[in-house]
Structures are given as structure tokens and as C-alpha cells.
Amino acid sequence: MRLVTVSSDSLRGRHIRLGRQAGFFLAVTASGDLILRTPATPAAARRRLLTWGVQITPGPLPAVRRTVAVGTAFQHRVWLAARAIPAGQTRTYGELAKAINCKSAQAVGTALGANPLAVLIPCHRIVSRTGLGGFAWGLRRKQAWLAAERREPA
């Protein structure tokens, strides 16, 4: 799956629709850009979308034509590096930082925490040196996704 990267400014004023699919809350633009895929609550997702300046309109989800990651240039670098990790494998925050020539594992963790596309950007594959580390959507979910990938790599 090809991932298009944009800043939130490029979404300002665009109309989007919201819906649920396979346990995830989705936000899709009228033209079919998937901009948010999260297991977060609808209220949390709406708050995030409103910070991007989009207009939420009622109606069914349009067909998804492409996937768009909304973030900063640094976040995009981190997310693309995370996508290069094969299913069923993990890397530490420090290893990922080193891979993108960043001196801060904490900055990498912060970028991963802003991931708008759960599983599609596999931030669950990044762990700390001493354990699982954090996870925006909860450690139980991180453990479950990693276990599922180890059983059946994508």
C-alpha cells in the first residue's frame, strides 16, 4: 500500500465523513482519502480531526482510494522507517532513531504517538530496550497485535 504524506494544513476546510470498520474509527475525505484509522474513541478522533481544521459532514464513508498520513516532515520520516520493519519483528526506539539519523529516541517515540493510521503505520513494532515501551492505544493492544503478527506475518 502506497502512503501519501501531507501536513494538516493541506486538509483545512476539507469535508470528511466518519465511520467504523473492523474495530477501527475511520475518517475519509469526500474524494476517498483515508486520513485517520484509529481504535480510539469517536470523541478522541473528532477532537484530533478538528485540530486539523476539517469539516465533519454526515453520511456514509466514501470508498477509500488512497491512504494519507497527516503529520510533520519528521513524523513522516519516523513513520516510513517504522513501515520498513517486517511484520512479526520489532526494533527499539533507539534503533529506529539511529536508522533515521536522529539523536533522540524520545523524539521518535513522540512521533510514533502521533500516528494517525493504526496498524497501517506499524508503530506497535517499536519497543523499549527494557520491555514493550508505551503505546497510544494501550499496551494490551500492542501485545495482541505483536502476538498476532508473530503467529501470522502479513
GICOR-V12329 format. One line per field, one symbol per residue. phi: phi as a letter, one per 30 degrees, with the letter a starting at -180 (. if undefined). A space follows every 50 residues. Layout:
phi=???
This chain:
phi=.dcccbcdedceiddbbcacahicccbbdedjddcbbbdddeddddeddd ddidcdcdkdddddcacbccadedededddddddddeicbbdedddeddc hcdbdddddddddcecbeidcddddcbddcldicaecjdedddddddddd dbed
